[in-house]
Amino acid sequence: MNTFYLRVVSSDKVFFEDKVTRFVLPLEDGEMGILAHHENMVIATSIGEIRITTADGRTVTGVVGEGFTQIVNNRVVMIVDSAEKPEDIDRVRAKQAKERAEERLRQKESLKEYKQTEASLARALTRLKVTEKI
């Protein structure tokens, strides 16, 4: 079985580190899947869900913030501002964050505030989506 090394690092912890067979990550315009011996590259990643298939066939999911992913010599390193497992997400807090962000989007804000609120909403929606699968 073809595997590659994957490490997902957030600002406060190592979220995942092991050999895997498949890694799906969020991009600005969709998702990207990575398999063993992928072409070398650096990719900007967006807020969204990651899906990891380990060498023993387990599936690990998580919610990540913005960051980047580097693929070099059959090794993938993702560095993001946050990474959470679905079981660590508080659905009530995520729902409240979603409602706050939706209300702020209805108000007139500067472009900077609008973009920050948009990112907060995307994160809350992703957190809710991933926790529904548990």
Phi and psi restraints in degrees (value plus and minus 20) as a CYANA .aco file:
   2 ASN   PHI     -97.8   -57.8
   2 ASN   PSI     103.8   143.8
   3 THR   PHI    -147.4  -107.4
   3 THR   PSI     146.4   186.4
   4 PHE   PHI    -164.8  -124.8
   4 PHE   PSI     141.2   181.2
   5 TYR   PHI    -105.2   -65.2
   5 TYR   PSI     113.1   153.1
   6 LEU   PHI    -148.0  -108.0
   6 LEU   PSI     114.9   154.9
   7 ARG   PHI    -153.5  -113.5
   7 ARG   PSI     103.9   143.9
   8 VAL   PHI    -133.6   -93.6
   8 VAL   PSI      98.1   138.1
   9 VAL   PHI    -140.5  -100.5
   9 VAL   PSI     109.4   149.4
  10 SER   PHI    -126.2   -86.2
  10 SER   PSI    -199.5  -159.5
  11 SER   PHI     -85.6   -45.6
  11 SER   PSI     -39.8     0.2
  12 ASP   PHI    -141.6  -101.6
  12 ASP   PSI     -23.8    16.2
  13 LYS   PHI    -187.1  -147.1
  13 LYS   PSI     147.1   187.1
  14 VAL   PHI    -111.7   -71.7
  14 VAL   PSI      93.6   133.6
  15 PHE   PHI     -95.6   -55.6
  15 PHE   PSI     -60.7   -20.7
  16 PHE   PHI    -173.3  -133.3
  16 PHE   PSI     123.0   163.0
  17 GLU   PHI    -177.0  -137.0
  17 GLU   PSI      91.9   131.9
  18 ASP   PHI    -198.6  -158.6
  18 ASP   PSI     158.3   198.3
  19 LYS   PHI    -104.9   -64.9
  19 LYS   PSI     119.2   159.2
  20 VAL   PHI    -156.5  -116.5
  20 VAL   PSI     145.8   185.8
  21 THR   PHI    -125.8   -85.8
  21 THR   PSI     -41.8    -1.8
  22 ARG   PHI    -174.3  -134.3
  22 ARG   PSI     124.1   164.1
  23 PHE   PHI    -162.2  -122.2
  23 PHE   PSI     102.8   142.8
  24 VAL   PHI    -133.6   -93.6
  24 VAL   PSI     106.9   146.9
  25 LEU   PHI    -148.2  -108.2
  25 LEU   PSI     134.4   174.4
  26 PRO   PHI    -104.2   -64.2
  26 PRO   PSI     118.7   158.7
  27 LEU   PHI    -140.6  -100.6
  27 LEU   PSI     150.5   190.5
  28 GLU   PHI     -78.7   -38.7
  28 GLU   PSI     -55.4   -15.4
  29 ASP   PHI    -132.3   -92.3
  29 ASP   PSI       3.9    43.9
  30 GLY   PHI     123.4   163.4
  30 GLY   PSI    -162.6  -122.6
  31 GLU   PHI    -146.8  -106.8
  31 GLU   PSI     141.3   181.3
  32 MET   PHI    -155.6  -115.6
  32 MET   PSI     115.1   155.1
  33 GLY   PHI    -123.5   -83.5
  33 GLY   PSI     120.6   160.6
  34 ILE   PHI    -142.5  -102.5
  34 ILE   PSI     111.8   151.8
  35 LEU   PHI    -139.4   -99.4
  35 LEU   PSI     154.4   194.4
  36 ALA   PHI     -77.4   -37.4
  36 ALA   PSI     126.1   166.1
  37 HIS   PHI      43.7    83.7
  37 HIS   PSI      12.3    52.3
  38 HIS   PHI     -87.7   -47.7
  38 HIS   PSI     133.6   173.6
  39 GLU   PHI     -79.4   -39.4
  39 GLU   PSI     123.2   163.2
  40 ASN   PHI     -86.7   -46.7
  40 ASN   PSI     114.6   154.6
  41 MET   PHI    -190.0  -150.0
  41 MET   PSI     147.1   187.1
  42 VAL   PHI    -142.1  -102.1
  42 VAL   PSI     112.0   152.0
  43 ILE   PHI    -148.4  -108.4
  43 ILE   PSI     115.3   155.3
  44 ALA   PHI     -98.8   -58.8
  44 ALA   PSI     111.7   151.7
  45 THR   PHI    -130.7   -90.7
  45 THR   PSI     136.9   176.9
  46 SER   PHI    -132.3   -92.3
  46 SER   PSI     155.1   195.1
  47 ILE   PHI     -85.6   -45.6
  47 ILE   PSI     112.0   152.0
  48 GLY   PHI     148.3   188.3
  48 GLY   PSI    -185.9  -145.9
  49 GLU   PHI    -118.1   -78.1
  49 GLU   PSI     117.5   157.5
  50 ILE   PHI    -129.1   -89.1
  50 ILE   PSI     128.0   168.0
  51 ARG   PHI    -151.1  -111.1
  51 ARG   PSI     105.8   145.8
  52 ILE   PHI    -141.0  -101.0
  52 ILE   PSI     110.9   150.9
  53 THR   PHI    -128.3   -88.3
  53 THR   PSI      95.9   135.9
  54 THR   PHI     -98.1   -58.1
  54 THR   PSI     149.3   189.3
  55 ALA   PHI     -82.1   -42.1
  55 ALA   PSI     -47.7    -7.7
  56 ASP   PHI    -112.6   -72.6
  56 ASP   PSI     -10.7    29.3
  57 GLY   PHI      72.8   112.8
  57 GLY   PSI     -22.8    17.2
  58 ARG   PHI     -90.5   -50.5
  58 ARG   PSI     133.0   173.0
  59 THR   PHI    -132.7   -92.7
  59 THR   PSI     106.9   146.9
  60 VAL   PHI    -134.2   -94.2
  60 VAL   PSI     109.3   149.3
  61 THR   PHI    -137.8   -97.8
  61 THR   PSI     141.7   181.7
  62 GLY   PHI    -186.1  -146.1
  62 GLY   PSI     149.3   189.3
  63 VAL   PHI    -134.5   -94.5
  63 VAL   PSI     107.7   147.7
  64 VAL   PHI    -141.9  -101.9
  64 VAL   PSI     135.2   175.2
  65 GLY   PHI    -110.9   -70.9
  65 GLY   PSI    -185.9  -145.9
  66 GLU   PHI     -93.0   -53.0
  66 GLU   PSI     134.8   174.8
  67 GLY   PHI     153.5   193.5
  67 GLY   PSI    -168.4  -128.4
  68 PHE   PHI    -167.5  -127.5
  68 PHE   PSI     140.7   180.7
  69 THR   PHI    -148.3  -108.3
  69 THR   PSI     113.7   153.7
  70 GLN   PHI    -134.5   -94.5
  70 GLN   PSI     111.7   151.7
  71 ILE   PHI    -138.4   -98.4
  71 ILE   PSI      96.2   136.2
  72 VAL   PHI    -166.8  -126.8
  72 VAL   PSI     107.0   147.0
  73 ASN   PHI      30.5    70.5
  73 ASN   PSI      30.9    70.9
  74 ASN   PHI      42.4    82.4
  74 ASN   PSI       7.2    47.2
  75 ARG   PHI    -149.3  -109.3
  75 ARG   PSI     112.5   152.5
  76 VAL   PHI    -140.5  -100.5
  76 VAL   PSI     108.4   148.4
  77 VAL   PHI    -145.3  -105.3
  77 VAL   PSI     101.3   141.3
  78 MET   PHI    -128.4   -88.4
  78 MET   PSI     106.7   146.7
  79 ILE   PHI    -138.4   -98.4
  79 ILE   PSI      99.2   139.2
  80 VAL   PHI    -151.7  -111.7
  80 VAL   PSI     142.0   182.0
  81 ASP   PHI     -94.6   -54.6
  81 ASP   PSI     -45.0    -5.0
  82 SER   PHI    -173.0  -133.0
  82 SER   PSI     132.1   172.1
  83 ALA   PHI    -170.5  -130.5
  83 ALA   PSI     108.6   148.6
  84 GLU   PHI    -154.7  -114.7
  84 GLU   PSI     124.4   164.4
  85 LYS   PHI    -104.7   -64.7
  85 LYS   PSI     128.2   168.2
  86 PRO   PHI     -74.9   -34.9
  86 PRO   PSI     -58.4   -18.4
  87 GLU   PHI     -90.3   -50.3
  87 GLU   PSI     -34.7     5.3
  88 ASP   PHI    -111.4   -71.4
  88 ASP   PSI     -24.9    15.1
  89 ILE   PHI    -108.2   -68.2
  89 ILE   PSI     111.4   151.4
  90 ASP   PHI    -108.7   -68.7
  90 ASP   PSI      87.7   127.7
  91 ARG   PHI     -79.6   -39.6
  91 ARG   PSI     -57.3   -17.3
  92 VAL   PHI     -84.4   -44.4
  92 VAL   PSI     -66.7   -26.7
  93 ARG   PHI     -83.3   -43.3
  93 ARG   PSI     -60.0   -20.0
  94 ALA   PHI     -84.6   -44.6
  94 ALA   PSI     -59.8   -19.8
  95 LYS   PHI     -85.7   -45.7
  95 LYS   PSI     -60.8   -20.8
  96 GLN   PHI     -85.2   -45.2
  96 GLN   PSI     -60.5   -20.5
  97 ALA   PHI     -83.8   -43.8
  97 ALA   PSI     -59.4   -19.4
  98 LYS   PHI     -81.4   -41.4
  98 LYS   PSI     -67.4   -27.4
  99 GLU   PHI     -83.7   -43.7
  99 GLU   PSI     -61.3   -21.3
 100 ARG   PHI     -81.7   -41.7
 100 ARG   PSI     -64.7   -24.7
 101 ALA   PHI     -85.6   -45.6
 101 ALA   PSI     -60.8   -20.8
 102 GLU   PHI     -82.9   -42.9
 102 GLU   PSI     -59.6   -19.6
 103 GLU   PHI     -86.1   -46.1
 103 GLU   PSI     -62.7   -22.7
 104 ARG   PHI     -84.6   -44.6
 104 ARG   PSI     -53.1   -13.1
 105 LEU   PHI     -87.6   -47.6
 105 LEU   PSI     -47.7    -7.7
 106 ARG   PHI     -94.3   -54.3
 106 ARG   PSI     -41.6    -1.6
 107 GLN   PHI    -106.0   -66.0
 107 GLN   PSI     135.2   175.2
 108 LYS   PHI     -98.0   -58.0
 108 LYS   PSI     104.5   144.5
 109 GLU   PHI    -153.6  -113.6
 109 GLU   PSI     146.4   186.4
 110 SER   PHI     -90.0   -50.0
 110 SER   PSI     144.9   184.9
 111 LEU   PHI     -79.9   -39.9
 111 LEU   PSI     -60.4   -20.4
 112 LYS   PHI     -82.3   -42.3
 112 LYS   PSI     -67.7   -27.7
 113 GLU   PHI     -82.8   -42.8
 113 GLU   PSI     -58.4   -18.4
 114 TYR   PHI     -81.8   -41.8
 114 TYR   PSI     -66.2   -26.2
 115 LYS   PHI     -84.3   -44.3
 115 LYS   PSI     -60.0   -20.0
 116 GLN   PHI     -84.9   -44.9
 116 GLN   PSI     -61.2   -21.2
 117 THR   PHI     -87.3   -47.3
 117 THR   PSI     -59.4   -19.4
 118 GLU   PHI     -80.7   -40.7
 118 GLU   PSI     -61.5   -21.5
 119 ALA   PHI     -86.6   -46.6
 119 ALA   PSI     -59.8   -19.8
 120 SER   PHI     -82.4   -42.4
 120 SER   PSI     -61.4   -21.4
 121 LEU   PHI     -85.4   -45.4
 121 LEU   PSI     -64.4   -24.4
 122 ALA   PHI     -80.8   -40.8
 122 ALA   PSI     -61.6   -21.6
 123 ARG   PHI     -85.5   -45.5
 123 ARG   PSI     -64.9   -24.9
 124 ALA   PHI     -82.8   -42.8
 124 ALA   PSI     -63.0   -23.0
 125 LEU   PHI     -83.3   -43.3
 125 LEU   PSI     -61.3   -21.3
 126 THR   PHI     -85.6   -45.6
 126 THR   PSI     -62.6   -22.6
 127 ARG   PHI     -80.6   -40.6
 127 ARG   PSI     -63.0   -23.0
 128 LEU   PHI     -86.4   -46.4
 128 LEU   PSI     -61.9   -21.9
 129 LYS   PHI     -81.4   -41.4
 129 LYS   PSI     -65.6   -25.6
 130 VAL   PHI     -89.2   -49.2
 130 VAL   PSI     -56.8   -16.8
 131 THR   PHI     -92.8   -52.8
 131 THR   PSI     -40.4    -0.4
 132 GLU   PHI     -88.7   -48.7
 132 GLU   PSI     -41.4    -1.4
 133 LYS   PHI    -101.9   -61.9
 133 LYS   PSI     -31.2     8.8
